[in-house]
Amino acid sequence: MSNIKLFESKKIRSVWNEGEQKWYFSVADVVEALTETVNVTDYIKKMRLRDKELLKGWGQIVTPLELLTFGGRQKVNCANAEGLFRIIQSIPSPKAEPFKRWLAKVGYERLEEIENPELASKRVREIYKAKGYSDAWIEKRLRGIAVRDELTEEWKKRGIKEHVEFAILTSEISKATFDLTPTEYKKIKNLPGKGDNLRDHMNDLELIFTMLGEASTTEITRENNAKEFDENKLAAKKGGKIAGDARIALEKESGKKVVSKENYLNLIEKKKRKLK
């Protein structure tokens, strides 16, 4: 499980290690957040040369892990909390102590969520609420996350490879549902950033049809006992088509397209104007 966390509005990419039950964080993101350097690679290089002990133990502290980057998923140098504490010692920053407290809090919250999964849902709800999303939208978004998780668990059971094959199958569902790949969909919504989550910029109907496509794919995959990639790809196309046919029927009756150019920023701006 990988995601992006925020430290004082700075994005810190992270990945949860199930075996160790620990978070690993992008070293470059942490250094950039603490120093605000314009050249994080050069800063890390000089920091290692300055601290001979850190340089000596770098291989034990830092582990290359796959994270989402602007070029897609790539191996990025990461470290767990213990490793970051050592790295922070070599960074003269007033943010060092607040960051240590943030690290401890992030780790504790994740362990709490493992013990009580409802806490994870509650925290996600609070984050969306703070960003200005409506309660009705949040309910659909959380339900969509659950539907997506059910589908990806089914794919894992059937030997589908995460990231690359997951992305291909997701694209097949999206194309059959909306006649758009996720990349094409992002362009319509003017979301150029690789880190932008398309679903966080969908309106209610877009979320509903996304759920229908993925829920249908899960059902077809199970009923047909899809094996290997090709059979799961066919199930994805069929599941997406069910949602796509429903979308076309609604558009015909309502005279309005389901796919919207609006993104989250547009919606929040509209909400602000209404309040004035």
Secondary structure, DSSP 4 states (H G I P E B T S, - for coil): -EEEEEETTEEEEEEEETTTTEEEEEHHHHHHHHH--S-HHHHHHHHHHH-HHHHHTHHHH-EEEEEEETTEEEEEEEEEHHHHHHHHTT---TTHHHHHHHHHHHHHHHHHHHH-HHHHHHHHHHHHHHHT--HHHHHHHHHHHHHHHHHHHHHHHTTPPTTHHHHHHHHHHHHHHHSS-HHHHHHHTT---TT--GGGG--HHHHHHHHHHHHHHHHHHHHTT--HHHHHHHHHHHHHHHHHHHHHHHHHHHSS-S--S--HHHHHHHHHHHH-
